Amino acid sequence: MVGASRRRGGFTLLEVLIALVVLVVGILGILALVPTAVRTAGDAVDDLVAAQQAHSVVAALRLGARDLYHEAWVDTPDGRRLAHAFFLFPHPAATPPGQPPPAARRPDGAIDPAIFDHPACILLPHGTDASFVYPRATPIAAENGQGDAAAARDDMARAPGEPLVRRAYGGPAAAADGTPLPGYAFALLVQRASVDGARVDGLYRVTVLLYHGFGAWDPASPTDEPAPMAMYTTELMVGPMSIPAVTR
């Protein structure tokens, strides 16, 4: 009777093996969830960074639009034409600390063409349906010599195989509080907005394209255009842009 009680109180080898199999299956199930959890956490971080980036970019755009340099008129008094409509984009990625852009105007009040070569210069597509991407791969002044929107290149009409975004602000970019964010970059697509089906000056549609690990486009060894991790669109009012009174 004593020997029978001892046999009932132990585990057979088969029972131990079954228990081990159940344990291993459970552990493998938990481990299978780890990659998903890591991806979910990474996506959450990317979403947070994208929101911070978009906030900082839109805030800088609105701040810059308050200080427009658009009163540059050419031609005769009876046929004046707005030649320049631009502002300086006060974002750390466009204007690094200690490297302010040159003065927009010369002492005589004329626009200094050097301003159009600075990455912080945002030329607005007034009077044209062209779309401009910033930062530009070619300085505006090199495109048309004076920063005239009507003569500037339309980035939507790019050559076959050439990506829409060839350069980006970043490396590192900055969050809303100015904290560097290595690896994150962004670009801007600026177009005239539509009112009642017609595009107008003074109101612009700006799309912020956010990237993680952006690679600049090299015409000598082109690669596939990097896909943005997120896109945000906002409207930017910079008017009114009205022709000044004619001096009689």
C-alpha positions as CSV (number, residue, x, y, z in Angstrom):
1,M,0.0,0.0,0.0
2,V,2.9,2.4,0.8
3,G,4.5,1.8,-2.7
4,A,1.2,2.5,-4.4
5,S,0.8,5.9,-2.6
6,R,4.3,6.9,-3.7
7,R,3.6,6.1,-7.4
8,R,0.3,8.2,-7.3
9,G,2.2,11.3,-5.9
10,G,4.8,11.6,-8.7
11,F,4.8,12.6,-12.4
12,T,5.5,10.3,-15.2
13,L,8.0,11.2,-18.0
14,L,5.1,11.6,-20.4
15,E,3.4,14.1,-18.2
16,V,6.6,16.2,-17.8
17,L,7.0,16.2,-21.6
18,I,3.4,17.3,-22.2
19,A,3.9,20.1,-19.6
20,L,7.1,21.3,-21.3
21,V,5.3,21.3,-24.7
22,V,2.5,23.4,-23.4
23,L,5.0,25.8,-21.7
24,V,7.0,26.2,-24.9
25,V,3.9,26.8,-27.0
26,G,2.9,29.5,-24.6
27,I,6.3,31.2,-24.6
28,L,6.4,31.1,-28.4
29,G,3.0,32.7,-28.6
30,I,4.2,35.5,-26.3
31,L,7.4,36.0,-28.3
32,A,5.4,36.2,-31.6
33,L,3.6,39.2,-30.2
34,V,6.9,41.1,-29.5
35,P,7.6,42.3,-33.1
36,T,4.0,43.5,-33.4
37,A,4.4,45.4,-30.1
38,V,7.7,46.9,-31.2
39,R,6.2,48.0,-34.5
40,T,3.2,49.5,-32.7
41,A,5.4,51.4,-30.3
42,G,7.6,52.6,-33.2
43,D,4.5,53.8,-35.1
44,A,3.3,55.7,-32.0
45,V,6.7,57.4,-31.7
46,D,6.6,58.3,-35.4
47,D,3.1,59.7,-35.1
48,L,4.2,61.8,-32.1
49,V,7.3,63.1,-33.9
50,A,5.2,63.9,-37.0
51,A,2.7,65.9,-35.0
52,Q,5.5,67.8,-33.3
53,Q,7.2,68.5,-36.6
54,A,4.0,69.6,-38.3
55,H,3.2,71.9,-35.4
56,S,6.6,73.6,-35.5
57,V,6.5,74.0,-39.3
58,V,3.0,75.5,-39.4
59,A,3.8,77.8,-36.5
60,A,6.9,79.0,-38.3
61,L,5.0,79.5,-41.6
62,R,2.4,81.7,-39.9
63,L,5.0,83.7,-38.1
64,G,7.0,84.3,-41.3
65,A,3.8,85.2,-43.3
66,R,3.2,88.1,-40.8
67,D,6.4,89.7,-42.1
68,L,5.9,89.7,-45.9
69,Y,8.2,91.3,-48.4
70,H,5.6,91.6,-51.2
71,E,5.5,95.3,-52.0
72,A,7.8,95.1,-55.0
73,W,6.0,96.5,-58.1
74,V,7.4,96.9,-61.6
75,D,6.3,98.3,-65.0
76,T,4.4,101.6,-65.5
77,P,2.0,103.1,-63.0
78,D,-1.0,102.1,-65.1
79,G,0.2,98.6,-65.6
80,R,1.9,97.7,-62.4
81,R,2.7,94.1,-61.7
82,L,3.6,92.4,-58.5
83,A,7.1,91.0,-59.1
84,H,7.9,89.5,-55.7
85,A,5.8,88.0,-53.0
86,F,7.9,86.1,-50.5
87,F,8.7,85.8,-46.8
88,L,11.5,84.3,-44.7
89,F,10.7,81.0,-43.1
90,P,11.9,81.3,-39.5
91,H,12.3,77.6,-38.8
92,P,15.6,76.2,-37.2
93,A,16.0,73.8,-40.1
94,A,15.9,76.6,-42.6
95,T,17.8,79.3,-40.7
96,P,20.3,77.6,-38.4
97,P,21.2,79.6,-35.2
98,G,24.1,82.0,-35.8
99,Q,23.4,82.0,-39.6
100,P,20.7,84.6,-40.3
101,P,19.6,85.2,-43.9
102,P,20.9,88.3,-45.6
103,A,18.8,91.5,-45.5
104,A,15.9,91.3,-47.9
105,R,16.3,94.9,-49.0
106,R,19.2,97.1,-49.9
107,P,19.7,100.5,-48.4
108,D,17.9,102.1,-51.3
109,G,14.9,99.9,-50.7
110,A,15.3,97.6,-53.6
111,I,15.1,93.8,-53.2
112,D,18.5,92.2,-52.8
113,P,18.5,89.2,-55.3
114,A,20.8,87.3,-52.9
115,I,17.8,86.7,-50.6
116,F,16.3,84.3,-53.2
117,D,19.3,82.0,-52.9
118,H,18.6,81.4,-49.2
119,P,16.7,78.2,-48.2
120,A,14.5,80.3,-45.9
121,C,13.2,82.4,-48.7
122,I,9.6,81.2,-49.6
123,L,8.5,82.7,-52.9
124,L,4.7,82.6,-53.2
125,P,3.2,81.5,-56.5
126,H,1.1,84.7,-56.9
127,G,-0.5,85.2,-60.3
128,T,0.4,81.7,-61.5
129,D,-1.0,78.2,-61.0
130,A,2.6,76.8,-60.7
131,S,3.4,74.8,-57.6
132,F,6.6,75.4,-55.7
133,V,8.5,72.9,-53.5
134,Y,10.8,74.0,-50.7
135,P,13.7,73.8,-50.2
136,R,14.4,74.2,-53.9
137,A,17.0,72.1,-55.6
138,T,18.0,75.2,-57.7
139,P,18.0,78.6,-56.1
140,I,15.2,80.8,-57.4
141,A,17.5,83.6,-58.5
142,A,19.3,81.1,-60.7
143,E,16.0,80.0,-62.2
144,N,14.8,83.4,-63.3
145,G,17.3,86.0,-62.0
146,Q,15.0,88.0,-59.9
147,G,12.5,85.8,-58.0
148,D,9.6,86.5,-60.2
149,A,6.9,83.9,-59.5
150,A,5.5,84.0,-63.1
151,A,8.9,82.9,-64.4
152,A,9.8,80.4,-61.7
153,R,9.9,76.7,-62.5
154,D,6.7,74.8,-61.8
155,D,7.7,71.7,-59.8
156,M,4.7,69.8,-60.9
157,A,6.0,70.0,-64.5
158,R,9.2,68.2,-63.6
159,A,11.1,66.0,-66.0
160,P,10.2,62.3,-66.2
161,G,11.9,60.3,-63.5
162,E,12.7,63.4,-61.4
163,P,11.1,63.3,-58.0
164,L,8.8,66.1,-56.7
165,V,10.9,66.5,-53.6
166,R,14.7,66.6,-54.4
167,R,15.9,68.1,-51.1
168,A,14.5,68.5,-47.6
169,Y,14.8,70.6,-44.5
170,G,16.4,68.6,-41.8
171,G,19.4,66.5,-40.6
172,P,18.6,67.3,-37.9
173,A,15.3,69.1,-37.9
174,A,13.7,70.4,-34.8
175,A,10.6,69.8,-32.7
176,A,8.2,72.5,-31.6
177,D,10.5,73.4,-28.6
178,G,13.6,73.5,-30.8
179,T,14.9,70.0,-29.7
180,P,16.9,68.4,-32.4
181,L,15.3,65.3,-34.0
182,P,18.1,63.4,-35.9
183,G,16.9,61.6,-39.0
184,Y,13.6,63.6,-39.4
185,A,13.2,66.0,-42.3
186,F,10.4,67.8,-44.1
187,A,9.6,69.7,-47.3
188,L,6.9,72.2,-48.3
189,L,4.6,72.2,-51.3
190,V,3.1,75.7,-51.9
191,Q,0.1,76.3,-54.2
192,R,-2.5,79.0,-54.6
193,A,-5.7,78.0,-52.8
194,S,-9.1,78.0,-54.6
195,V,-12.1,80.1,-53.7
196,D,-15.4,79.3,-55.4
197,G,-13.5,77.1,-57.9
198,A,-10.9,79.8,-58.9
199,R,-7.4,80.1,-57.6
200,V,-6.6,83.4,-55.8
201,D,-3.7,85.4,-54.6
202,G,-3.2,86.0,-50.9
203,L,-4.5,82.5,-49.8
204,Y,-2.2,79.5,-50.2
205,R,-2.4,75.8,-49.6
206,V,0.7,74.5,-48.0
207,T,1.4,70.8,-47.7
208,V,4.0,69.7,-45.2
209,L,5.7,66.4,-46.2
210,L,7.4,64.7,-43.3
211,Y,10.2,62.2,-43.8
212,H,12.3,59.8,-41.6
213,G,15.7,59.1,-43.1
214,F,15.3,61.3,-46.2
215,G,17.9,60.8,-48.9
216,A,18.6,63.7,-51.2
217,W,18.1,63.0,-54.9
218,D,21.2,62.7,-57.0
219,P,20.7,63.1,-60.8
220,A,23.9,61.1,-61.4
221,S,22.5,58.0,-59.6
222,P,18.7,58.5,-59.2
223,T,16.8,56.3,-56.8
224,D,13.1,55.9,-56.0
225,E,11.6,58.9,-54.5
226,P,11.4,58.5,-50.7
227,A,7.8,58.2,-49.4
228,P,6.8,60.7,-46.7
229,M,5.9,59.2,-43.3
230,A,3.1,61.8,-43.0
231,M,1.5,64.7,-44.8
232,Y,-0.3,67.7,-43.3
233,T,-2.1,70.4,-45.2
234,T,-2.9,73.9,-44.0
235,E,-4.0,77.2,-45.5
236,L,-1.9,80.3,-45.2
237,M,-3.3,83.8,-45.6
238,V,-0.7,86.4,-46.5
239,G,-2.7,89.2,-48.1
240,P,-4.1,91.5,-48.9
241,M,-2.1,91.9,-52.1
242,S,-3.6,94.9,-53.7
243,I,-2.1,97.2,-56.3
244,P,-1.0,100.5,-54.7
245,A,-2.6,103.8,-55.6
246,V,-1.3,105.3,-58.9
247,T,0.6,108.5,-58.3
248,R,-0.9,111.2,-60.6
